[in-house]
Amino acid sequence: MLEFFLLPLTVGAAAVAFGRRRQGDYERDIETAFKHLKVGTTVCGEHVYPKLVAKETKDLYTRYVYRVPLGLTKKALEPVKEVLEATLDRYVEVTFKKWLYIDVFHHAMPGKVMYKDVPDRGGWVIPLGFNEKGWHFHNFDKTPHCVVGGTTRFGKTVFIKSAMTYLIEHHPDDVEIFILDMKGGLEFEKYRNIKQVINVASSPAEAFQCLESIKTLLEQKMIEFKRNGWANVVNSPYPKRTFLFVDEAAQLVPERFMPKETRDMLSYCQSVLSEIARIGGALGFRLVFCTQYPTADALPRQIKQNADLKISFRLPTSYASSVVIDEHGAEELPSDIRGRAIVKTHEKMIVQTPLIDDDEMMKRLEVYCVEKPERREVDRTSTQDFIHFE
């Protein structure tokens, strides 16, 4: 007779039951966790637990490999990770694929990592951040678009700045950057004279004009790609990439109380952003779309569906978290650690994003500053140039 047991202990009770961690004695702690959680099966009246068959010490973690009794399910193993992390005060990964792998990492995730410590990587990549496994990067030639959510002051804008700095430093001749700084230009206007920065828009009216020029550029590139028989920039000799960073996209959401001309203008902005997300990737456009409080209106469906990289800093509610990463969790990120984020593609991880301030950013990029024509102020109240939809 085969029976399955999973004792419903709380994480705290289980942790207290087998005491505090003894340095380096993870094997004994893991086995104690198995016993207190009753992870195993009963065969002919005898309870059988997973059996250790190998132990491997690596640079970042120690791996324990267990043979599991026949019939043990993944569900029975779910509490193990939580109990071990609470008891060992270490990040733990539990993987069950024929063998049970328990990886106990040697160091906790730091509360701050600096941009100056980011290693160099080739290709169209940016640093996502650092965790117990080391540095993680995102390759925009594999996944061209990204959405970012997070409460104010928790790291969205700094993430854009670190990405922008990394791209310019590693691709000074091939990157083009457009920025929609919907915080009135307070964060990015100071960088408009950098050679690689084509335009910085700081109001909805300026965003409208900027997106008009991007739409024209998109159409021109489509003609060029057709003429040369290129289906995707990644498989072509075309060297350039065009990045569009949108900081605080909720400012581009049309509201009912607005005049019709303003609603039409903002609808056009959202239409172009959605078009970039749909067809821009193959033409070398990369969209990084950030919003402070995600809602279905602030994060249009077509943009979200075409952005396989999703990043969320701390958010106030599980609803907001589900809008960005399709599940809760961002509301549980620590409120006392800025720059901590959930990164989700086909898998999910938590990282500490790199910190860069304006002084360091400008010092790194001042070599690329050039004289540009004086900025022409856009009348933010006039709508005479806006497109009207009938």
N, C-alpha and C positions, 0 to 999 in steps of 0.2 A: 504494500500500500504506500502511495506517494502522497505526502501532504506538504502544503506551502504555509510558511509562517512569516508574518511581518508584525512585530510588536509595535503598537501605536504609541511609542514614546515621543515626547517633544524633543526638539533638538537640545534644548537646555538641560532637560533631565538626563538625556543620554550622555551629554558631555560631562555633567557632574558625576554620573555613575562610574565612569572609568578615569576620572581625575585629570590632572593637568598633564600637558605633554612633557615627556622626558626627552631632552635634546638628542636627536638622532635615533630615537627608539620608535620610529614610525611603524615598523612591522608589528610590534606588540600593540600599539594603539589601534591600528587598522583591524587586527584580529579581535580586539576588545569591542570595537564598534560592531563588527559582525555579530558577536555574541549578544550584545545588549539590544541590537535591532532584530535579532533572530533571522539574519540573512542566511538562508540555506534551505535545505529540504530534509524531511524526515523519511528515511528509508528503513523499513522493517523495524520501526521503533527507535532507531538511532538517528540523531540529528547530525547532518553533514554540512560543514561550512566550506566556503571557498578555501583552496589550498595553495599556498605560495609555492611557485615553481621557479621564479627568477627575480633577481633584484639588479637593477642597472642604475649606476650613478652617472648622471650627465652634468653638463655645465650649469644648467638652469634648474634642474629638478632631479629627483630620484624616482625611478619607475619601479613599481611593484606589479608583478604579473602573477595572476591567480588562475588556477583551473577551477571552474565552477561546477557544482553538482548538476546533473542532467535535469532540466525542467525549470531552472531558475530563470525568472523573467527580469527584463529591464526595470519594470515597475518596482520590483522588490529591492532594487539597488538605488532607487532615487534618493532615499534619505541619507545614503552614505556620504555623499559629497558635502551636504550641509552640515552633518554632524562632525565630520573630520575637519572642515574649515573652522568651525566654531571651537573645536578642541585643540587643534594644532596651531591655530593662529597663522595659517598658511593658505595660499591659494591651492586648490586641489581640483584635478580633472579626473573624472571617472568615465571610462570608455569600455563598452561591452560588445566585442566582436569576436565571438568564439572564445577568446580569452578575456579575462577581466583585467584591464589596465588601470592602475591608480597612480597618478603622477602627483607627487608632493613637491611644490616649487620651493626653492631655497629662500627667495626674497619676496617681500610684499611689494605691491605696486607703490611707487613713490607718490607723494602728494604734489610734487612739482618736478617738471623736466624742462630743460632749457633748449631753445632752438639751436644754440651754438654746439650742442652735443649730438645733434642729428647727423647720422652718417650720410655720406654721399651715395646716391644710387643713380644708375643710368636709366634712360627712358623717360617717358612722360608721367613721372610719378610725383606724389607729394607725401610728406610724412603724416600719418594719421595719429601716431602717438606711441607711447611706450607702456608696456605692462610686464607682468612676471616672465613672459616669454621673450622680451626684448622689444626692438623697434618694429613697427608695422607701417607699411606703405600702401598707397593705392595707385594703381596704374590706370590712367584715364584713357589709354588706348585700348584697354580691355572693357572698361565700363565708363562711358563718356560723361555721364551726368550724375549729379549728387544733390540730395536734399538734406538740409541741416535745420534742426529745431533746437530751441533752448531758451530758458528764461534769461532776461537781460542780466548782463555782468557775469555770466557763467562760462563764456568762452567762444561764442560763435564768431565774433568779429576778430578775435585774436587768431582763431583757426584760419580765417580768410587771409589774414596778414602773413601768417607763417607759410601758407600755401602759395600765396603770391610771391613772397620773397624767394622761396625755394625754386619756383618756376623761372623767375627772372635770372637767378644766379646760375641755374643749370642750363637754361635755354635762352641766353640773352639776344640771340639773333633770330629766333624762330617763334617766340611767343608774342601774341597780341592780347591785350587785356582791356576789357570794358568793365566798368564798375557802376552799378546802380546803388548809390549810397543813400538810402531813403531815410537816413538820420540827419538829413539836411547838409550832408557833405562834411560833417564834423570829423569823421574817421578817415576818409580817403581823399579829400580834396587836396591835402598837402602832398599827395603823390602824383598829381596830374602831370607834372613836368618830367616824369620818368619816361624815357624813350618808349618803353614797351607798353605804356598805358595810353591807349587810344582816346579814351573818353571817360570822364567821371560825371555822372548825372546825380544831382542832389535833391531833386524834386520830381513829382509825378510828371510835370510838364517837360522837364529835361529828360526824364526816362522815356517819354513818348518820342522825343526827337532822336535820342540815342538808339532806341529800338527800331525806328524807321531806317536809320543808317545801317543797322545790323541786318535788317530784312533785305535791304538792297545788296549788301555784301553776300548774304546767303544765296540770293538769286544769281549773282555773278559767279560765285563758286560752283553752283550747280551747272551753269552753262560751261564753265571751264572743265569740270569733271566729265561731263558728257562728251565734250569735244575730244578729250584725251582718252576716253574709254575707261575711266577710273570709277569703280563702284564704291570703294571705301578708301579713305585717306590712309589707313593703316597699311594697305597693300599697294600704295602708290609712292612715287618719288617725291610727292609734295611734302615739304619739310615743316610747314608752319601749323600751329594750333592756335585757335582763337578762344579765349576763356571769357565767359561772362559771369561775374560775381554779382549776385543780388543780395544786398544786406537789408533786411527788414522788408520782406516782400508784401507784408500785410498792407503797407501803404499804397499798394497798387490794386487793391480790391475795390471795385465799384460798390457804392452804397446807395440805398434808395433815396436818402435825403439829399444827395448831391444833384446839382444841375445836370440836365441831360448831356450837355457838351462834355462835362467832366466824366460822367459815366461812360460815354462813348470813347473818350481818350483812354481811360483805364481798361476798358474792355479790349481795345486794340493792343495795349501793352500785354495783357494776359494772352491774347491770341498769338502774338509774336513769340512770347516765351514758350508757349505750348508747341509752336511750330519748330522752334529750335530743339526742343526736347524730342520731337517726333523724327525729324529728318536731319537735324544739324550734326548729329554724331558722326555719320558717314562722311561729312564734308569737313570735319576737323573742328567743329564747334563743341565746346565743353561748358556745360551749364552747372554752376554751383548756386543753388537756390536756398536762401536762408530766411527763416521767419521766427519771430520771438514766441508767439503763441499760436501754434498750428490749429487751424480749423479746415474744414473741407473747402471753404471759400479761399482762404489764404494759401492753401496748397492745392492747386488745381489737379484734377485726377490725371490728366494726360502727362503732366510733369512728373507726378509721383510714379505712375506706371512705367515711365521711361527712364527713371533714375534708380538703378539697381543698388547703388550705394546710398545708404541712409544712415545719418549720424544724428544722435540726440544727446545734447547736454541735459542738465537737470530741467525738468518740467514740473508744473504744479499739480497736475492731475494725470490719472491713468488714461483718461480720454485723450488728452493731448499727446501722450506717449504713443497711443495706438494709432493716431493720425500719422505720426512720423515713421515709426518702426513696425506698425501693425501688431503691437503687443504692449502690455504694460512693462514697466521697469524703469523708465526715465524719471518717474516721480520718486523712486527709491534711491537715486544717486545721492551721495552725501552733499548736504547743504553747506558744509564748511570747506569744501575742496573745489576750487574753480578749475575748469579745464578737464574735468572727468567726464567721459562721454561713452555712450554705447554706440558701437559701430556694427552695422548689420548689412551683410550681402546674402550669400547662401548660408552663412553661419553668423553667429553673434559673438562679440567680444567687448570687453570694457578696456579702455585705454586712458592714459593721461596724456592729453595733447600738449605739444611743445609751446612754451611761453616765449613770446618775443614782444618787446615794447617798441614804441615809436622811435626812440633814440637809436636803438640797435638796428631797426629796420632801415631808417634813413641813412645811417652810417654805412650799411651794406650796399644800399642802392644808389647813393649819391653819385657814384661814378657814372650812372646811366642818365643823370639829369641833363636835359637839353632845354634850349629856349623854345617856347611854343607861343603861338599867337595868343594875345589876351583873350580871356574867356568872354564870350558874348552872353550877357545876361538874358535869360528867357523870362518874359513876362508871365509870372506864375498864375495870374488871374485871367489873362486873355485866352480866348479859345478860338481865335479866328483861324489858326492853322490846324486845328484838330480835325480828325476825320469824323464824319457824321455817318451813322448807320441808320438807314431808313427801315 
